[in-house]
Amino acid sequence: MESFDVVVLGTGASGLCAALAAATAGARVGLFEKGDQVGGTTALASAVAWLPDNKYAAEAGVDDSREDALAYLGALSHGLILPELAEAFVDTVPELIEWLETSTPLQLRLVPGFPDYHPEHPGGKPKGGRSLEPELFSFRQIPGWGERMIGSTRPMRVSETPIGGGTGVLPPEVAAERQAEEIEGLGRAMVGALLKGCLDHDVVPRTGHRAVELVTDGDRVRGVRFETDGGPLEVAAGAVVLATGGFEFDTDLVRDFLRGPMTFPAGVPTNTGDGLRMAMKLGVRLGNMREAWWVPVAALPKPDGQEHQPVLLVLRERTLPRSLIVNSAGRRFANEAANYNALGGAFHEFDPSTFGYRNLPCWLVLDQGFVERYGGFGAGPGGPLPEWVLQAPDLASLAERIGVPADALAATVARFNELVAGGHDDDFRRGDSAYDGYCGDRSQYPGVAATLGPLDTAPYYAVELHSSTLGTKGGPRTDVDGAVLDVDGEAIAGLFAAGNAMAGPTGMVYGGAGGTIGPALVFGYRAGRAAVTRR
Ligand SMILES: Cc1cc2nc3c(=O)[nH]c(=O)nc-3n(C[C@H](O)[C@H](O)[C@H](O)COP(=O)(O)OP(=O)(O)OC[C@H]3O[C@@H](n4cnc5c(N)ncnc54)[C@H](O)[C@@H]3O)c2cc1C
């Protein structure tokens, strides 16, 4: 039987980091991936990493500190963050960055000015400093792996896209040069650079290997059983790291654990909670199970024969001026420009009288002025918007098309326009936070006009928004090294977890852009290293 010092399951940010950390600590590492391609949801992501108190912020003159970072997480915790995990996260950042940049071609850089998601909380950073993006990466460094990685080619840095403050358009000569050099940005760049580090250390991922069972010897983990196209396979391992992502694509686990409605998850469909099930069989202690990285999405037309619903994350369109969100009563219910994860709480608001979710279903509504200035949903300024966006010549007809009371929608828009004219959203404080306008009209940022503008020009448009997730973040509870704990709180020998497969170290908090990949890198690194030293 094949035998490894450390076996890592999953090839997203956490798995690649764990595999490389174990390899650079001298271990013989087996890296296995269920999908036909490597990269997980990480490869589909923008791959910003939220890493507080980092050297790039210091170089840029941002005033940050361990104390600020911990105060910030503490202020948002609602009792769900274990202080020792928060401390391990923050304290590992300098070491992680140093190690990443010496062991892999991954270079991180500051996304200038990207505010934290709750920047007015104690320790928050309204002018950014904690969100780092991967530098561009040439797939020529890993010949053949571009096709073996999930996701499509996106030759830009986050800071060149509208989300990061850029235009989203590259000069033709730059675009041509990047294409010729097989240069990419965002998630595939991060995965490519981490993968290059793994390959350089003789860790070659094997795809099409779905881990289904942990092999134990007494009370320690000794190996893994896989399903593969070639039949069952068992490997021996000194330690196993679960980096199998969340359980968002398993309807049973979603129903049984998540705190509220979640439809149309946005990541890779192979994330079906396999790591969670394997761990549960060993009697692990679970944590953070109700939580996910929530995000509003629009459902895109589904091609015939496709199993999973394609979605579009809706961020810019609900942040730009001349848009608002209404529920089925035709009423606004939240600051539309708040960060996506926090909006999940508004989607889960329950009405005891109707015994229903007050704000689902809901619709984003915008006007022709929006379309003229900004386009939206992939269209440039002036449009036309895609066909799946509902359109109506006036507000009353739009209300009829989406099934909300016409008088309520008219009153909501009138009230919103009145607030806009007064320069302040008294109802939901949209525009109060330094975060709110950042992904809005950057020509007006900072200032409420970056996100507040009237809806007054026909025709009007609407898109239904769904309560989705970038990934769940509940799983086995771990210690600060990712060692999985049993129900009595004792570490299970030889078992570690990282990324969305572990009980999320930041509770329900999404600290800022990169709030999921930052901790995934840190705890992947810590788990991979500890899997060698604590076997
Ligand atoms: C469009 C989009 C944009 C995003 N942008 C950002 C961003 O900019 N910053 C940020 O912080 N977060 C972002 N996220 C969220 C982020 O991508 C994920 O939370 C993060 O990548 C999860 O990393 P992971 O390593 O835990 O899991 P994943 O990257 O999902 O990797 C898990 C891997 O495990 C594999 N696996 C599952 N089961 C098994 C098994 N039984 N055996 C072997 N392998 C298995 C899966 O196939 C998968 O490849 C974004 C998400 C989406 C969808």
The ligand as a Tripos MOL2 file, in Angstrom:
@<TRIPOS>MOLECULE
LIG
   53    58     1     0     0
SMALL
NO_CHARGES

@<TRIPOS>ATOM
      1 C1        -17.0460   33.8630   -7.2900 C.3       1 LIG1
      2 C2        -16.3740   33.7950   -5.9460 C.ar      1 LIG1
      3 C3        -15.4730   34.7900   -5.5750 C.ar      1 LIG1
      4 C4        -14.8450   34.7230   -4.3330 C.ar      1 LIG1
      5 N1        -13.9100   35.6710   -4.0220 N.ar      1 LIG1
      6 C5        -13.2600   35.5840   -2.8340 C.ar      1 LIG1
      7 C6        -12.2010   36.4970   -2.5210 C.ar      1 LIG1
      8 O1        -11.7910   37.3510   -3.3200 O.2       1 LIG1
      9 N2        -11.6220   36.3960   -1.2990 N.ar      1 LIG1
     10 C7        -12.0040   35.4510   -0.3930 C.ar      1 LIG1
     11 O2        -11.4660   35.4340    0.7110 O.2       1 LIG1
     12 N3        -12.9510   34.5460   -0.6890 N.ar      1 LIG1
     13 C8        -13.5700   34.5710   -1.8880 C.ar      1 LIG1
     14 N4        -14.5040   33.6240   -2.1950 N.ar      1 LIG1
     15 C9        -14.7110   32.5050   -1.2470 C.3       1 LIG1
     16 C10       -13.5020   31.5680   -1.3040 C.3       1 LIG1
     17 O3        -13.2130   31.2740   -2.6550 O.3       1 LIG1
     18 C11       -13.6990   30.2470   -0.5470 C.3       1 LIG1
     19 O4        -14.2960   30.4650    0.7080 O.3       1 LIG1
     20 C12       -12.3180   29.5930   -0.3390 C.3       1 LIG1
     21 O5        -11.6440   29.5330   -1.5810 O.3       1 LIG1
     22 C13       -12.4280   28.2010    0.2490 C.3       1 LIG1
     23 O6        -11.1550   27.5820    0.2320 O.3       1 LIG1
     24 P1        -11.0210   26.0640    0.6830 P.3       1 LIG1
     25 O7         -9.5990   25.6820    0.4620 O.co2     1 LIG1
     26 O8        -11.5690   25.8840    2.0400 O.co2     1 LIG1
     27 O9        -12.0120   25.2760   -0.2880 O.3       1 LIG1
     28 P2        -12.0320   25.1040   -1.8630 P.3       1 LIG1
     29 O10       -11.1990   26.1030   -2.5600 O.co2     1 LIG1
     30 O11       -13.4480   25.0100   -2.2890 O.co2     1 LIG1
     31 O12       -11.3460   23.6860   -2.0730 O.3       1 LIG1
     32 C14       -11.9250   22.5080   -1.5820 C.3       1 LIG1
     33 C15       -11.5150   21.3780   -2.5110 C.3       1 LIG1
     34 O13       -11.7650   20.1190   -1.8640 O.3       1 LIG1
     35 C16       -12.2030   19.2170   -2.8530 C.3       1 LIG1
     36 N5        -12.8990   18.0980   -2.2040 N.ar      1 LIG1
     37 C17       -14.1560   18.0700   -1.7060 C.ar      1 LIG1
     38 N6        -14.4350   16.8580   -1.2050 N.ar      1 LIG1
     39 C18       -13.3280   16.0880   -1.3950 C.ar      1 LIG1
     40 C19       -13.0170   14.7410   -1.1160 C.ar      1 LIG1
     41 N7        -13.9130   13.9090   -0.5650 N.pl3     1 LIG1
     42 N8        -11.7800   14.2760   -1.4450 N.ar      1 LIG1
     43 C20       -10.8630   15.0890   -2.0460 C.ar      1 LIG1
     44 N9        -11.1130   16.3730   -2.3520 N.ar      1 LIG1
     45 C21       -12.3290   16.8800   -2.0240 C.ar      1 LIG1
     46 C22       -13.1140   20.0610   -3.7120 C.3       1 LIG1
     47 O14       -13.3380   19.4330   -4.9540 O.3       1 LIG1
     48 C23       -12.3180   21.3470   -3.8140 C.3       1 LIG1
     49 O15       -11.4370   21.3240   -4.9230 O.3       1 LIG1
     50 C24       -15.1370   33.6590   -3.4420 C.ar      1 LIG1
     51 C25       -16.0270   32.6590   -3.8190 C.ar      1 LIG1
     52 C26       -16.6490   32.7220   -5.0610 C.ar      1 LIG1
     53 C27       -17.5960   31.6360   -5.4520 C.3       1 LIG1
@<TRIPOS>BOND
     1     1     2 1
     2     2     3 ar
     3     2    52 ar
     4     3     4 ar
     5     4     5 ar
     6     4    50 ar
     7     5     6 ar
     8     6     7 ar
     9     6    13 1
    10     7     8 2
    11     7     9 ar
    12     9    10 ar
    13    10    11 2
    14    10    12 ar
    15    12    13 ar
    16    13    14 ar
    17    14    15 1
    18    14    50 ar
    19    15    16 1
    20    16    17 1
    21    16    18 1
    22    18    19 1
    23    18    20 1
    24    20    21 1
    25    20    22 1
    26    22    23 1
    27    23    24 1
    28    24    25 2
    29    24    26 1
    30    24    27 1
    31    27    28 1
    32    28    29 2
    33    28    30 1
    34    28    31 1
    35    31    32 1
    36    32    33 1
    37    33    34 1
    38    33    48 1
    39    34    35 1
    40    35    36 1
    41    35    46 1
    42    36    37 ar
    43    36    45 ar
    44    37    38 ar
    45    38    39 ar
    46    39    40 ar
    47    39    45 ar
    48    40    41 1
    49    40    42 ar
    50    42    43 ar
    51    43    44 ar
    52    44    45 ar
    53    46    47 1
    54    46    48 1
    55    48    49 1
    56    50    51 ar
    57    51    52 ar
    58    52    53 1
@<TRIPOS>SUBSTRUCTURE
     1 LIG1         1 GROUP 0 **** ****
